[in-house]
Amino acid sequence: MECKLCGSTKFRISRLRVGDLSALLFLEYPVRCRVCHKRELVNFFSAFRIRRADKRRHAEERRRKYREANPARQA
Ligand SMILES: [Zn+2]
């Protein structure tokens, strides 16, 4: 899946708007390109994969911040 505008393959889940309801009926979900920030509708399956990747990235960031804040506990 690529951004139609810039060709990037990096997306994140976008916030839902009232206007997205019709898209949801067609099993589409709004995502946002991480590079050019264009909003696009993708099918639920793609959105689910993006959401999973988002969560994984957030968890890694949390772990990294925790390690930085608690260097003594690293060993
Ligand atoms: Zn883009």
N, CA, C, O and the ligand as a Tripos MOL2 file, in Angstrom:
@<TRIPOS>MOLECULE
protein
  301   299    76     0     0
PROTEIN
NO_CHARGES

@<TRIPOS>ATOM
      1 N           0.8390   -1.1920    0.0000 N.3       1 MET1
      2 CA          0.0000    0.0000    0.0000 C.3       1 MET1
      3 C           0.8860    1.2590    0.0000 C.2       1 MET1
      4 O           1.7730    1.4090    0.8400 O.2       1 MET1
      5 N           0.6290    2.1350   -0.9410 N.am      2 GLU2
      6 CA          1.4520    3.3360   -1.0670 C.3       2 GLU2
      7 C           0.5910    4.5860   -1.0520 C.2       2 GLU2
      8 O          -0.5720    4.5550   -1.4540 O.2       2 GLU2
      9 N           1.1690    5.6870   -0.5850 N.am      3 CYS3
     10 CA          0.4730    6.9730   -0.6030 C.3       3 CYS3
     11 C           0.2980    7.4130   -2.0510 C.2       3 CYS3
     12 O           1.2310    7.3390   -2.8500 O.2       3 CYS3
     13 N          -0.9070    7.8710   -2.3790 N.am      4 LYS4
     14 CA         -1.1810    8.2740   -3.7660 C.3       4 LYS4
     15 C          -0.4380    9.5490   -4.1240 C.2       4 LYS4
     16 O          -0.1970    9.8380   -5.2960 O.2       4 LYS4
     17 N          -0.0780   10.3090   -3.0950 N.am      5 LEU5
     18 CA          0.5280   11.6150   -3.3430 C.3       5 LEU5
     19 C           2.0520   11.5260   -3.4320 C.2       5 LEU5
     20 O           2.6590   12.0580   -4.3610 O.2       5 LEU5
     21 N           2.6730   10.8390   -2.4420 N.am      6 CYS6
     22 CA          4.1340   10.8530   -2.3790 C.3       6 CYS6
     23 C           4.7550    9.4660   -2.5180 C.2       6 CYS6
     24 O           5.9770    9.3520   -2.6020 O.2       6 CYS6
     25 N           3.9420    8.4090   -2.5450 N.am      7 GLY7
     26 CA          4.4840    7.0720   -2.7430 C.3       7 GLY7
     27 C           5.0230    6.4250   -1.4750 C.2       7 GLY7
     28 O           5.5410    5.3100   -1.5150 O.2       7 GLY7
     29 N           4.9020    7.1230   -0.3470 N.am      8 SER8
     30 CA          5.3810    6.5680    0.9200 C.3       8 SER8
     31 C           4.5490    5.3540    1.3170 C.2       8 SER8
     32 O           3.3780    5.2490    0.9520 O.2       8 SER8
     33 N           5.1570    4.4420    2.0630 N.am      9 THR9
     34 CA          4.4090    3.2820    2.5520 C.3       9 THR9
     35 C           4.1890    3.3730    4.0580 C.2       9 THR9
     36 O           3.7340    2.4180    4.6880 O.2       9 THR9
     37 N           4.5150    4.5260    4.6250 N.am     10 LYS10
     38 CA          4.3620    4.6950    6.0680 C.3      10 LYS10
     39 C           3.0900    5.4750    6.3810 C.2      10 LYS10
     40 O           2.9150    6.6170    5.9580 O.2      10 LYS10
     41 N           2.2130    4.8260    7.1310 N.am     11 PHE11
     42 CA          0.9470    5.4490    7.4940 C.3      11 PHE11
     43 C           0.7060    5.3250    8.9820 C.2      11 PHE11
     44 O           1.3300    4.5120    9.6640 O.2      11 PHE11
     45 N          -0.2130    6.1480    9.4790 N.am     12 ARG12
     46 CA         -0.7020    5.9320   10.8330 C.3      12 ARG12
     47 C          -2.2070    6.0870   10.8110 C.2      12 ARG12
     48 O          -2.7630    6.6980    9.8980 O.2      12 ARG12
     49 N          -2.8630    5.5370   11.8110 N.am     13 ILE13
     50 CA         -4.3150    5.6060   11.8940 C.3      13 ILE13
     51 C          -4.7390    7.0460   12.1340 C.2      13 ILE13
     52 O          -4.1660    7.7340   12.9790 O.2      13 ILE13
     53 N          -5.7310    7.4980   11.3980 N.am     14 SER14
     54 CA         -6.2210    8.8630   11.5420 C.3      14 SER14
     55 C          -7.4100    8.8880   12.4960 C.2      14 SER14
     56 O          -8.0820    7.8770   12.7020 O.2      14 SER14
     57 N          -7.6550   10.0600   13.0710 N.am     15 ARG15
     58 CA         -8.8230   10.2040   13.9340 C.3      15 ARG15
     59 C         -10.0940   10.1360   13.0950 C.2      15 ARG15
     60 O         -10.1400   10.6260   11.9660 O.2      15 ARG15
     61 N         -11.1140    9.5260   13.6640 N.am     16 LEU16
     62 CA        -12.3790    9.4110   12.9490 C.3      16 LEU16
     63 C         -13.1510   10.7240   12.9840 C.2      16 LEU16
     64 O         -13.1490   11.4340   13.9900 O.2      16 LEU16
     65 N         -13.8030   11.0310   11.8820 N.am     17 ARG17
     66 CA        -14.6950   12.1880   11.8160 C.3      17 ARG17
     67 C         -16.1030   11.7050   11.5060 C.2      17 ARG17
     68 O         -16.3110   10.5720   11.0720 O.2      17 ARG17
     69 N         -17.0640   12.5920   11.7400 N.am     18 VAL18
     70 CA        -18.4540   12.2370   11.4420 C.3      18 VAL18
     71 C         -18.5800   11.8540    9.9660 C.2      18 VAL18
     72 O         -19.3180   10.9380    9.6060 O.2      18 VAL18
     73 N         -17.8460   12.5740    9.1280 N.am     19 GLY19
     74 CA        -17.9210   12.3250    7.6960 C.3      19 GLY19
     75 C         -17.3610   10.9770    7.2680 C.2      19 GLY19
     76 O         -17.5130   10.5740    6.1150 O.2      19 GLY19
     77 N         -16.7100   10.2780    8.2000 N.am     20 ASP20
     78 CA        -16.1370    8.9680    7.8610 C.3      20 ASP20
     79 C         -17.1510    7.8450    7.9770 C.2      20 ASP20
     80 O         -16.8800    6.7120    7.5790 O.2      20 ASP20
     81 N         -18.3290    8.1600    8.5260 N.am     21 LEU21
     82 CA        -19.3120    7.1080    8.7740 C.3      21 LEU21
     83 C         -19.6690    6.3330    7.5130 C.2      21 LEU21
     84 O         -19.7890    5.1080    7.5380 O.2      21 LEU21
     85 N         -19.8360    7.0570    6.4140 N.am     22 SER22
     86 CA        -20.1990    6.3670    5.1760 C.3      22 SER22
     87 C         -19.0660    5.4490    4.7270 C.2      22 SER22
     88 O         -19.3030    4.3660    4.1940 O.2      22 SER22
     89 N         -17.8210    5.9010    4.9530 N.am     23 ALA23
     90 CA        -16.6760    5.0650    4.5870 C.3      23 ALA23
     91 C         -16.6720    3.7880    5.4200 C.2      23 ALA23
     92 O         -16.3830    2.7050    4.9110 O.2      23 ALA23
     93 N         -17.0010    3.9280    6.7240 N.am     24 LEU24
     94 CA        -17.0180    2.7560    7.6020 C.3      24 LEU24
     95 C         -18.0240    1.7220    7.1150 C.2      24 LEU24
     96 O         -17.8060    0.5180    7.2460 O.2      24 LEU24
     97 N         -19.1280    2.2050    6.5510 N.am     25 LEU25
     98 CA        -20.1330    1.2800    6.0140 C.3      25 LEU25
     99 C         -19.5600    0.4470    4.8850 C.2      25 LEU25
    100 O         -19.9860   -0.6850    4.6540 O.2      25 LEU25
    101 N         -18.5870    1.0160    4.1820 N.am     26 PHE26
    102 CA        -17.9430    0.2870    3.0870 C.3      26 PHE26
    103 C         -16.6570   -0.3870    3.5620 C.2      26 PHE26
    104 O         -15.7980   -0.7600    2.7630 O.2      26 PHE26
    105 N         -16.5490   -0.5350    4.8990 N.am     27 LEU27
    106 CA        -15.3940   -1.2090    5.5060 C.3      27 LEU27
    107 C         -14.0820   -0.5230    5.1600 C.2      27 LEU27
    108 O         -13.0640   -1.1680    4.9080 O.2      27 LEU27
    109 N         -14.1360    0.7960    5.1540 N.am     28 GLU28
    110 CA        -12.9060    1.5550    4.9460 C.3      28 GLU28
    111 C         -12.6180    2.3790    6.1870 C.2      28 GLU28
    112 O         -13.5240    2.7580    6.9300 O.2      28 GLU28
    113 N         -11.3340    2.6490    6.3940 N.am     29 TYR29
    114 CA        -10.9300    3.3640    7.6010 C.3      29 TYR29
    115 C          -9.9080    4.4320    7.2200 C.2      29 TYR29
    116 O          -9.0350    4.1810    6.3900 O.2      29 TYR29
    117 N         -10.0090    5.6430    7.8270 N.am     30 PRO30
    118 CA         -9.0810    6.7110    7.4450 C.3      30 PRO30
    119 C          -7.6940    6.5120    8.0530 C.2      30 PRO30
    120 O          -7.5660    6.1990    9.2370 O.2      30 PRO30
    121 N          -6.6670    6.6960    7.2400 N.am     31 VAL31
    122 CA         -5.2820    6.6780    7.7260 C.3      31 VAL31
    123 C          -4.6020    7.9420    7.2110 C.2      31 VAL31
    124 O          -5.1200    8.6210    6.3240 O.2      31 VAL31
    125 N          -3.4360    8.2510    7.7760 N.am     32 ARG32
    126 CA         -2.7300    9.4450    7.3460 C.3      32 ARG32
    127 C          -1.3020    9.0880    6.9750 C.2      32 ARG32
    128 O          -0.6340    8.3340    7.6830 O.2      32 ARG32
    129 N          -0.8400    9.6350    5.8600 N.am     33 CYS33
    130 CA          0.5250    9.4020    5.4090 C.3      33 CYS33
    131 C           1.4860   10.0940    6.3740 C.2      33 CYS33
    132 O           1.2820   11.2540    6.7310 O.2      33 CYS33
    133 N           2.5310    9.3820    6.7970 N.am     34 ARG34
    134 CA          3.4870    9.9580    7.7390 C.3      34 ARG34
    135 C           4.4050   10.9720    7.0690 C.2      34 ARG34
    136 O           5.0290   11.7860    7.7490 O.2      34 ARG34
    137 N           4.4920   10.9290    5.7470 N.am     35 VAL35
    138 CA          5.4180   11.8150    5.0470 C.3      35 VAL35
    139 C           4.7190   13.1010    4.6180 C.2      35 VAL35
    140 O           5.1710   14.1890    4.9740 O.2      35 VAL35
    141 N           3.6340   13.0010    3.8670 N.am     36 CYS36
    142 CA          2.9910   14.2130    3.3410 C.3      36 CYS36
    143 C           1.6890   14.5300    4.0840 C.2      36 CYS36
    144 O           1.0530   15.5490    3.8130 O.2      36 CYS36
    145 N           1.2940   13.6590    5.0190 N.am     37 HIS37
    146 CA          0.1230   13.8840    5.8790 C.3      37 HIS37
    147 C          -1.1920   13.9090    5.1140 C.2      37 HIS37
    148 O          -2.1890   14.4460    5.5970 O.2      37 HIS37
    149 N          -1.1880   13.3340    3.9350 N.am     38 LYS38
    150 CA         -2.4430   13.2280    3.1980 C.3      38 LYS38
    151 C          -3.3250   12.1670    3.8660 C.2      38 LYS38
    152 O          -2.8480   11.1090    4.2750 O.2      38 LYS38
    153 N          -4.6210   12.4770    3.9640 N.am     39 ARG39
    154 CA         -5.5620   11.5500    4.5640 C.3      39 ARG39
    155 C          -6.1180   10.6450    3.4780 C.2      39 ARG39
    156 O          -6.5230   11.1240    2.4190 O.2      39 ARG39
    157 N          -6.1420    9.3380    3.7310 N.am     40 GLU40
    158 CA         -6.6750    8.4120    2.7480 C.3      40 GLU40
    159 C          -7.5480    7.3750    3.4160 C.2      40 GLU40
    160 O          -7.4000    7.0960    4.6060 O.2      40 GLU40
    161 N          -8.4520    6.8090    2.6540 N.am     41 LEU41
    162 CA         -9.2790    5.7260    3.1690 C.3      41 LEU41
    163 C          -8.7230    4.4070    2.6680 C.2      41 LEU41
    164 O          -8.4730    4.2400    1.4750 O.2      41 LEU41
    165 N          -8.5340    3.4740    3.5850 N.am     42 VAL42
    166 CA         -8.0490    2.1500    3.1930 C.3      42 VAL42
    167 C          -9.0110    1.1060    3.7410 C.2      42 VAL42
    168 O          -9.8290    1.4100    4.6100 O.2      42 VAL42
    169 N          -8.9200   -0.1160    3.2420 N.am     43 ASN43
    170 CA         -9.8180   -1.1420    3.7560 C.3      43 ASN43
    171 C          -9.4260   -1.5440    5.1740 C.2      43 ASN43
    172 O          -8.2930   -1.3220    5.6010 O.2      43 ASN43
    173 N         -10.3670   -2.1320    5.8960 N.am     44 PHE44
    174 CA        -10.1650   -2.4640    7.3080 C.3      44 PHE44
    175 C          -8.9130   -3.2880    7.5270 C.2      44 PHE44
    176 O          -8.2130   -3.0980    8.5220 O.2      44 PHE44
    177 N          -8.6200   -4.2010    6.6120 N.am     45 PHE45
    178 CA         -7.4880   -5.0920    6.7940 C.3      45 PHE45
    179 C          -6.1830   -4.3030    6.8220 C.2      45 PHE45
    180 O          -5.3290   -4.5380    7.6780 O.2      45 PHE45
    181 N          -6.0290   -3.3680    5.8890 N.am     46 SER46
    182 CA         -4.8290   -2.5320    5.8600 C.3      46 SER46
    183 C          -4.7610   -1.6690    7.1160 C.2      46 SER46
    184 O          -3.6960   -1.5190    7.7150 O.2      46 SER46
    185 N          -5.9020   -1.1020    7.5140 N.am     47 ALA47
    186 CA         -5.9340   -0.2410    8.6860 C.3      47 ALA47
    187 C          -5.5390   -1.0310    9.9320 C.2      47 ALA47
    188 O          -4.8480   -0.5130   10.8100 O.2      47 ALA47
    189 N          -5.9770   -2.2780   10.0030 N.am     48 PHE48
    190 CA         -5.6630   -3.1200   11.1430 C.3      48 PHE48
    191 C          -4.1540   -3.3580   11.2270 C.2      48 PHE48
    192 O          -3.5680   -3.3000   12.3080 O.2      48 PHE48
    193 N          -3.5370   -3.6260   10.0840 N.am     49 ARG49
    194 CA         -2.0790   -3.8480   10.0660 C.3      49 ARG49
    195 C          -1.3410   -2.5890   10.5020 C.2      49 ARG49
    196 O          -0.3650   -2.6600   11.2490 O.2      49 ARG49
    197 N          -1.8140   -1.4280   10.0290 N.am     50 ILE50
    198 CA         -1.1750   -0.1570   10.3830 C.3      50 ILE50
    199 C          -1.3090    0.0820   11.8820 C.2      50 ILE50
    200 O          -0.3640    0.5360   12.5280 O.2      50 ILE50
    201 N          -2.4640   -0.2200   12.4280 N.am     51 ARG51
    202 CA         -2.7020   -0.0120   13.8500 C.3      51 ARG51
    203 C          -1.7820   -0.9050   14.6870 C.2      51 ARG51
    204 O          -1.2440   -0.4800   15.7090 O.2      51 ARG51
    205 N          -1.6140   -2.1430   14.2350 N.am     52 ARG52
    206 CA         -0.7400   -3.0780   14.9390 C.3      52 ARG52
    207 C           0.7060   -2.5680   14.9320 C.2      52 ARG52
    208 O           1.3970   -2.6210   15.9500 O.2      52 ARG52
    209 N           1.1510   -2.0740   13.7740 N.am     53 ALA53
    210 CA          2.5130   -1.5410   13.6590 C.3      53 ALA53
    211 C           2.6730   -0.3130   14.5420 C.2      53 ALA53
    212 O           3.7170   -0.1220   15.1670 O.2      53 ALA53
    213 N           1.6320    0.5220   14.5940 N.am     54 ASP54
    214 CA          1.6400    1.7070   15.4570 C.3      54 ASP54
    215 C           1.8500    1.3120   16.9110 C.2      54 ASP54
    216 O           2.6800    1.8910   17.6110 O.2      54 ASP54
    217 N           1.0910    0.3270   17.3520 N.am     55 LYS55
    218 CA          1.1620   -0.1130   18.7490 C.3      55 LYS55
    219 C           2.5440   -0.6340   19.0680 C.2      55 LYS55
    220 O           3.0980   -0.3350   20.1260 O.2      55 LYS55
    221 N           3.1120   -1.4210   18.1460 N.am     56 ARG56
    222 CA          4.4300   -1.9970   18.3620 C.3      56 ARG56
    223 C           5.4620   -0.8780   18.5070 C.2      56 ARG56
    224 O           6.3350   -0.9320   19.3740 O.2      56 ARG56
    225 N           5.3500    0.1430   17.6410 N.am     57 ARG57
    226 CA          6.2880    1.2540   17.6580 C.3      57 ARG57
    227 C           6.1660    2.0170   18.9800 C.2      57 ARG57
    228 O           7.1730    2.3920   19.5810 O.2      57 ARG57
    229 N           4.9340    2.2410   19.4250 N.am     58 HIS58
    230 CA          4.7220    2.9550   20.6790 C.3      58 HIS58
    231 C           5.3140    2.1750   21.8460 C.2      58 HIS58
    232 O           5.9220    2.7630   22.7390 O.2      58 HIS58
    233 N           5.1430    0.8750   21.8450 N.am     59 ALA59
    234 CA          5.6710    0.0480   22.9280 C.3      59 ALA59
    235 C           7.1910    0.1310   22.9560 C.2      59 ALA59
    236 O           7.7960    0.1980   24.0260 O.2      59 ALA59
    237 N           7.8040    0.1260   21.7750 N.am     60 GLU60
    238 CA          9.2660    0.2210   21.7100 C.3      60 GLU60
    239 C           9.7440    1.5670   22.2280 C.2      60 GLU60
    240 O          10.7610    1.6480   22.9170 O.2      60 GLU60
    241 N           9.0160    2.6200   21.8960 N.am     61 GLU61
    242 CA          9.3880    3.9500   22.3850 C.3      61 GLU61
    243 C           9.2790    4.0290   23.8970 C.2      61 GLU61
    244 O          10.1280    4.6210   24.5640 O.2      61 GLU61
    245 N           8.2190    3.4230   24.4340 N.am     62 ARG62
    246 CA          8.0390    3.4210   25.8920 C.3      62 ARG62
    247 C           9.2050    2.7010   26.5670 C.2      62 ARG62
    248 O           9.7530    3.1830   27.5580 O.2      62 ARG62
    249 N           9.5800    1.5360   26.0190 N.am     63 ARG63
    250 CA         10.6870    0.7760   26.6000 C.3      63 ARG63
    251 C          11.9820    1.5700   26.5490 C.2      63 ARG63
    252 O          12.7620    1.5750   27.5010 O.2      63 ARG63
    253 N          12.2010    2.2480   25.4130 N.am     64 ARG64
    254 CA         13.4300    3.0290   25.2550 C.3      64 ARG64
    255 C          13.4660    4.1780   26.2640 C.2      64 ARG64
    256 O          14.4930    4.4190   26.8990 O.2      64 ARG64
    257 N          12.3530    4.8780   26.4100 N.am     65 LYS65
    258 CA         12.2860    5.9850   27.3620 C.3      65 LYS65
    259 C          12.4880    5.4750   28.7840 C.2      65 LYS65
    260 O          13.1350    6.1320   29.5990 O.2      65 LYS65
    261 N          11.9380    4.3140   29.0730 N.am     66 TYR66
    262 CA         12.0740    3.7490   30.4180 C.3      66 TYR66
    263 C          13.5410    3.4320   30.6950 C.2      66 TYR66
    264 O          14.0560    3.7220   31.7750 O.2      66 TYR66
    265 N          14.2080    2.8340   29.7060 N.am     67 ARG67
    266 CA         15.6300    2.5090   29.8850 C.3      67 ARG67
    267 C          16.4610    3.7700   30.0830 C.2      67 ARG67
    268 O          17.3940    3.7870   30.8860 O.2      67 ARG67
    269 N          16.1140    4.8390   29.3380 N.am     68 GLU68
    270 CA         16.8570    6.0880   29.4710 C.3      68 GLU68
    271 C          16.6350    6.7180   30.8420 C.2      68 GLU68
    272 O          17.5430    7.3230   31.4130 O.2      68 GLU68
    273 N          15.4190    6.5690   31.3610 N.am     69 ALA69
    274 CA         15.0910    7.1790   32.6450 C.3      69 ALA69
    275 C          15.6080    6.3580   33.8100 C.2      69 ALA69
    276 O          15.7890    6.8740   34.9130 O.2      69 ALA69
    277 N          15.8470    5.0690   33.5620 N.am     70 ASN70
    278 CA         16.2970    4.1900   34.6410 C.3      70 ASN70
    279 C          17.5510    3.4220   34.2580 C.2      70 ASN70
    280 O          17.5170    2.1940   34.1780 O.2      70 ASN70
    281 N          18.6510    4.1140   34.0220 N.am     71 PRO71
    282 CA         19.8740    3.4390   33.5500 C.3      71 PRO71
    283 C          20.4070    2.4340   34.5710 C.2      71 PRO71
    284 O          21.0590    1.4640   34.1840 O.2      71 PRO71
    285 N          20.1480    2.6370   35.8510 N.am     72 ALA72
    286 CA         20.6890    1.7670   36.8960 C.3      72 ALA72
    287 C          20.0980    0.3680   36.8000 C.2      72 ALA72
    288 O          20.7300   -0.6140   37.1870 O.2      72 ALA72
    289 N          18.8740    0.2920   36.2770 N.am     73 ARG73
    290 CA         18.1900   -1.0110   36.2600 C.3      73 ARG73
    291 C          18.5240   -1.8280   35.0140 C.2      73 ARG73
    292 O          18.0130   -2.9320   34.8260 O.2      73 ARG73
    293 N          19.3720   -1.2780   34.1800 N.am     74 GLN74
    294 CA         19.6190   -1.9170   32.8920 C.3      74 GLN74
    295 C          20.2450   -3.3040   33.0370 C.2      74 GLN74
    296 O          19.8900   -4.2280   32.3050 O.2      74 GLN74
    297 N          21.1770   -3.4470   33.9830 N.am     75 ALA75
    298 CA         21.8610   -4.7320   34.1730 C.3      75 ALA75
    299 C          20.9020   -5.7470   34.7820 C.2      75 ALA75
    300 O          21.2850   -6.8920   35.0210 O.2      75 ALA75
    301 ZN          2.2070   10.7650    1.2870 Zn       76 ZN76
@<TRIPOS>BOND
     1     1     2 1
     2     2     3 1
     3     3     4 2
     4     3     5 am
     5     5     6 1
     6     6     7 1
     7     7     8 2
     8     7     9 am
     9     9    10 1
    10    10    11 1
    11    11    12 2
    12    11    13 am
    13    13    14 1
    14    14    15 1
    15    15    16 2
    16    15    17 am
    17    17    18 1
    18    18    19 1
    19    19    20 2
    20    19    21 am
    21    21    22 1
    22    22    23 1
    23    23    24 2
    24    23    25 am
    25    25    26 1
    26    26    27 1
    27    27    28 2
    28    27    29 am
    29    29    30 1
    30    30    31 1
    31    31    32 2
    32    31    33 am
    33    33    34 1
    34    34    35 1
    35    35    36 2
    36    35    37 am
    37    37    38 1
    38    38    39 1
    39    39    40 2
    40    39    41 am
    41    41    42 1
    42    42    43 1
    43    43    44 2
    44    43    45 am
    45    45    46 1
    46    46    47 1
    47    47    48 2
    48    47    49 am
    49    49    50 1
    50    50    51 1
    51    51    52 2
    52    51    53 am
    53    53    54 1
    54    54    55 1
    55    55    56 2
    56    55    57 am
    57    57    58 1
    58    58    59 1
    59    59    60 2
    60    59    61 am
    61    61    62 1
    62    62    63 1
    63    63    64 2
    64    63    65 am
    65    65    66 1
    66    66    67 1
    67    67    68 2
    68    67    69 am
    69    69    70 1
    70    70    71 1
    71    71    72 2
    72    71    73 am
    73    73    74 1
    74    74    75 1
    75    75    76 2
    76    75    77 am
    77    77    78 1
    78    78    79 1
    79    79    80 2
    80    79    81 am
    81    81    82 1
    82    82    83 1
    83    83    84 2
    84    83    85 am
    85    85    86 1
    86    86    87 1
    87    87    88 2
    88    87    89 am
    89    89    90 1
    90    90    91 1
    91    91    92 2
    92    91    93 am
    93    93    94 1
    94    94    95 1
    95    95    96 2
    96    95    97 am
    97    97    98 1
    98    98    99 1
    99    99   100 2
   100    99   101 am
   101   101   102 1
   102   102   103 1
   103   103   104 2
   104   103   105 am
   105   105   106 1
   106   106   107 1
   107   107   108 2
   108   107   109 am
   109   109   110 1
   110   110   111 1
   111   111   112 2
   112   111   113 am
   113   113   114 1
   114   114   115 1
   115   115   116 2
   116   115   117 am
   117   117   118 1
   118   118   119 1
   119   119   120 2
   120   119   121 am
   121   121   122 1
   122   122   123 1
   123   123   124 2
   124   123   125 am
   125   125   126 1
   126   126   127 1
   127   127   128 2
   128   127   129 am
   129   129   130 1
   130   130   131 1
   131   131   132 2
   132   131   133 am
   133   133   134 1
   134   134   135 1
   135   135   136 2
   136   135   137 am
   137   137   138 1
   138   138   139 1
   139   139   140 2
   140   139   141 am
   141   141   142 1
   142   142   143 1
   143   143   144 2
   144   143   145 am
   145   145   146 1
   146   146   147 1
   147   147   148 2
   148   147   149 am
   149   149   150 1
   150   150   151 1
   151   151   152 2
   152   151   153 am
   153   153   154 1
   154   154   155 1
   155   155   156 2
   156   155   157 am
   157   157   158 1
   158   158   159 1
   159   159   160 2
   160   159   161 am
   161   161   162 1
   162   162   163 1
   163   163   164 2
   164   163   165 am
   165   165   166 1
   166   166   167 1
   167   167   168 2
   168   167   169 am
   169   169   170 1
   170   170   171 1
   171   171   172 2
   172   171   173 am
   173   173   174 1
   174   174   175 1
   175   175   176 2
   176   175   177 am
   177   177   178 1
   178   178   179 1
   179   179   180 2
   180   179   181 am
   181   181   182 1
   182   182   183 1
   183   183   184 2
   184   183   185 am
   185   185   186 1
   186   186   187 1
   187   187   188 2
   188   187   189 am
   189   189   190 1
   190   190   191 1
   191   191   192 2
   192   191   193 am
   193   193   194 1
   194   194   195 1
   195   195   196 2
   196   195   197 am
   197   197   198 1
   198   198   199 1
   199   199   200 2
   200   199   201 am
   201   201   202 1
   202   202   203 1
   203   203   204 2
   204   203   205 am
   205   205   206 1
   206   206   207 1
   207   207   208 2
   208   207   209 am
   209   209   210 1
   210   210   211 1
   211   211   212 2
   212   211   213 am
   213   213   214 1
   214   214   215 1
   215   215   216 2
   216   215   217 am
   217   217   218 1
   218   218   219 1
   219   219   220 2
   220   219   221 am
   221   221   222 1
   222   222   223 1
   223   223   224 2
   224   223   225 am
   225   225   226 1
   226   226   227 1
   227   227   228 2
   228   227   229 am
   229   229   230 1
   230   230   231 1
   231   231   232 2
   232   231   233 am
   233   233   234 1
   234   234   235 1
   235   235   236 2
   236   235   237 am
   237   237   238 1
   238   238   239 1
   239   239   240 2
   240   239   241 am
   241   241   242 1
   242   242   243 1
   243   243   244 2
   244   243   245 am
   245   245   246 1
   246   246   247 1
   247   247   248 2
   248   247   249 am
   249   249   250 1
   250   250   251 1
   251   251   252 2
   252   251   253 am
   253   253   254 1
   254   254   255 1
   255   255   256 2
   256   255   257 am
   257   257   258 1
   258   258   259 1
   259   259   260 2
   260   259   261 am
   261   261   262 1
   262   262   263 1
   263   263   264 2
   264   263   265 am
   265   265   266 1
   266   266   267 1
   267   267   268 2
   268   267   269 am
   269   269   270 1
   270   270   271 1
   271   271   272 2
   272   271   273 am
   273   273   274 1
   274   274   275 1
   275   275   276 2
   276   275   277 am
   277   277   278 1
   278   278   279 1
   279   279   280 2
   280   279   281 am
   281   281   282 1
   282   282   283 1
   283   283   284 2
   284   283   285 am
   285   285   286 1
   286   286   287 1
   287   287   288 2
   288   287   289 am
   289   289   290 1
   290   290   291 1
   291   291   292 2
   292   291   293 am
   293   293   294 1
   294   294   295 1
   295   295   296 2
   296   295   297 am
   297   297   298 1
   298   298   299 1
   299   299   300 2
@<TRIPOS>SUBSTRUCTURE
     1 MET1         2 RESIDUE 1 A MET
     2 GLU2         6 RESIDUE 1 A GLU
     3 CYS3        10 RESIDUE 1 A CYS
     4 LYS4        14 RESIDUE 1 A LYS
     5 LEU5        18 RESIDUE 1 A LEU
     6 CYS6        22 RESIDUE 1 A CYS
     7 GLY7        26 RESIDUE 1 A GLY
     8 SER8        30 RESIDUE 1 A SER
     9 THR9        34 RESIDUE 1 A THR
    10 LYS10       38 RESIDUE 1 A LYS
    11 PHE11       42 RESIDUE 1 A PHE
    12 ARG12       46 RESIDUE 1 A ARG
    13 ILE13       50 RESIDUE 1 A ILE
    14 SER14       54 RESIDUE 1 A SER
    15 ARG15       58 RESIDUE 1 A ARG
    16 LEU16       62 RESIDUE 1 A LEU
    17 ARG17       66 RESIDUE 1 A ARG
    18 VAL18       70 RESIDUE 1 A VAL
    19 GLY19       74 RESIDUE 1 A GLY
    20 ASP20       78 RESIDUE 1 A ASP
    21 LEU21       82 RESIDUE 1 A LEU
    22 SER22       86 RESIDUE 1 A SER
    23 ALA23       90 RESIDUE 1 A ALA
    24 LEU24       94 RESIDUE 1 A LEU
    25 LEU25       98 RESIDUE 1 A LEU
    26 PHE26      102 RESIDUE 1 A PHE
    27 LEU27      106 RESIDUE 1 A LEU
    28 GLU28      110 RESIDUE 1 A GLU
    29 TYR29      114 RESIDUE 1 A TYR
    30 PRO30      118 RESIDUE 1 A PRO
    31 VAL31      122 RESIDUE 1 A VAL
    32 ARG32      126 RESIDUE 1 A ARG
    33 CYS33      130 RESIDUE 1 A CYS
    34 ARG34      134 RESIDUE 1 A ARG
    35 VAL35      138 RESIDUE 1 A VAL
    36 CYS36      142 RESIDUE 1 A CYS
    37 HIS37      146 RESIDUE 1 A HIS
    38 LYS38      150 RESIDUE 1 A LYS
    39 ARG39      154 RESIDUE 1 A ARG
    40 GLU40      158 RESIDUE 1 A GLU
    41 LEU41      162 RESIDUE 1 A LEU
    42 VAL42      166 RESIDUE 1 A VAL
    43 ASN43      170 RESIDUE 1 A ASN
    44 PHE44      174 RESIDUE 1 A PHE
    45 PHE45      178 RESIDUE 1 A PHE
    46 SER46      182 RESIDUE 1 A SER
    47 ALA47      186 RESIDUE 1 A ALA
    48 PHE48      190 RESIDUE 1 A PHE
    49 ARG49      194 RESIDUE 1 A ARG
    50 ILE50      198 RESIDUE 1 A ILE
    51 ARG51      202 RESIDUE 1 A ARG
    52 ARG52      206 RESIDUE 1 A ARG
    53 ALA53      210 RESIDUE 1 A ALA
    54 ASP54      214 RESIDUE 1 A ASP
    55 LYS55      218 RESIDUE 1 A LYS
    56 ARG56      222 RESIDUE 1 A ARG
    57 ARG57      226 RESIDUE 1 A ARG
    58 HIS58      230 RESIDUE 1 A HIS
    59 ALA59      234 RESIDUE 1 A ALA
    60 GLU60      238 RESIDUE 1 A GLU
    61 GLU61      242 RESIDUE 1 A GLU
    62 ARG62      246 RESIDUE 1 A ARG
    63 ARG63      250 RESIDUE 1 A ARG
    64 ARG64      254 RESIDUE 1 A ARG
    65 LYS65      258 RESIDUE 1 A LYS
    66 TYR66      262 RESIDUE 1 A TYR
    67 ARG67      266 RESIDUE 1 A ARG
    68 GLU68      270 RESIDUE 1 A GLU
    69 ALA69      274 RESIDUE 1 A ALA
    70 ASN70      278 RESIDUE 1 A ASN
    71 PRO71      282 RESIDUE 1 A PRO
    72 ALA72      286 RESIDUE 1 A ALA
    73 ARG73      290 RESIDUE 1 A ARG
    74 GLN74      294 RESIDUE 1 A GLN
    75 ALA75      298 RESIDUE 1 A ALA
    76 ZN76       301 GROUP 0 **** ****
